Amino acid sequence: MTQNSLERLFPDQLAPDDATGRETLVLHQERYRFAAEHLVPGRLLDIACGAGYGTALMAGKAGVTVEAVGVDLSGEAVDYARRHYANPGVRFVQHDAMTFAEEEGFDSIVSIETIEHVSDPAGLIRHLLGILRPGGVFIASVPTTPSADANPYHLHDFTGRSFRGMIAPYGLTESACLRQVQRYPLLRTLRREEIRMKDMRPNLPAYYLRHPRAFAGRLWATLRFGFTNRYLTVVWRKPDGVTRAPGRRG
């Protein structure tokens, strides 16, 4: 049975009073529309595709995609995506993002709100760029304000600088970016009044006592940005020549 949560949205199952969930869906759709504007002709990979609406959105708007493949670790999400969005040009696969590959490679790889979830972000980027064809585009997004304190599914926090710094060693060229700001209702969030907020990390004060740097990061971000979440989506193009992972030989 599908269920919306802090980490997964099923568009047709959002509760009428889930204002944050609906705003989050709008932000996700905006990222996917932005990505669709920058795809290159050929094969598209949407890694960690979730419920699949973004894969279908990009395939429908790009007009240049030969085949779109959505991949997610969750069998529940992939089943939902297949029922709602699969067609002859769009298919969905259950697989781990860290190891998924197809021999043909991909001309466009999109990773929306994925990198902060994995234990080895640098390893994921190295893997994805390894299956990206020369001349292809890599489009990825992350939160750039703290999130790992309140969201137990997030393992890493990023800034715009640290995010871009992970791509810099590969020699890709940045061609566009999208910045987004989402205000969150502080009291409703703290009270967990919306269903999806039940997934927030319990007992945050105790967490901050154990992780004082996380508290300092949250305090700094709040003083600078107020009660907002900020996100960055970047488009990079891979050189036409072969780009090897830093530090690897052969």
HUQUI-V328697 format. One record per backbone hydrogen bond with DSSP energy under -0.5 kcal/mol. NH is the residue of the N-H (numbers start at 1). CO is the residue of the C=O. Records with the same first field share a line. If there is no record, write none. Layout:
NH = CO  CO
//
This chain:
5 = 8
11 = 9
13 = 10
14 = 11
18 = 15
19 = 17
22 = 18
23 = 19
24 = 20
25 = 21
26 = 22
27 = 23
28 = 24
29 = 25
30 = 26
31 = 27
32 = 28
33 = 29
34 = 30
35 = 31
36 = 32
37 = 33  34
38 = 35
39 = 36
42 = 64
44 = 67
45 = 108
46 = 69
47 = 45  110
48 = 71
49 = 46  71
52 = 49
56 = 52
57 = 53
58 = 54
59 = 55
60 = 56
61 = 57
62 = 58
63 = 59
66 = 42
67 = 42
68 = 89
69 = 44
70 = 91
71 = 46
72 = 93
75 = 73
78 = 74
79 = 75
80 = 76
81 = 77
82 = 78
83 = 79
84 = 80
85 = 81
86 = 81  82
87 = 90
90 = 87
91 = 68
93 = 70
95 = 72  93
99 = 96
100 = 96
105 = 102
106 = 131
107 = 43
108 = 43
109 = 137
110 = 45
111 = 139
113 = 111  141
114 = 141
117 = 114
118 = 114  115
124 = 120
125 = 121
126 = 122
127 = 123
128 = 124
129 = 125
130 = 126
131 = 127  128
133 = 106  131
135 = 238  239
136 = 133
137 = 107
138 = 236
139 = 109
140 = 234
141 = 111
142 = 232
144 = 230
145 = 230
151 = 147
152 = 150
154 = 151
155 = 116
156 = 116
158 = 143
163 = 159
164 = 160
165 = 161
166 = 162  163
167 = 163  164
168 = 164
169 = 165
170 = 167
171 = 168
172 = 167
173 = 237
174 = 172
175 = 235
176 = 235
178 = 233
180 = 231
182 = 229
184 = 227
186 = 184
189 = 185
190 = 186
191 = 187
192 = 188  189
193 = 188
197 = 194
198 = 195
199 = 196
200 = 197
201 = 150
207 = 203
208 = 204
209 = 205
210 = 206
211 = 207
214 = 211
215 = 211
216 = 212
217 = 213
218 = 214
219 = 215
220 = 216
221 = 217
222 = 218
223 = 219
224 = 220
225 = 221
226 = 222
228 = 226
229 = 182
231 = 180
232 = 142
233 = 178
234 = 140
235 = 176
236 = 138  234
237 = 173
238 = 136
244 = 242
248 = 245
//
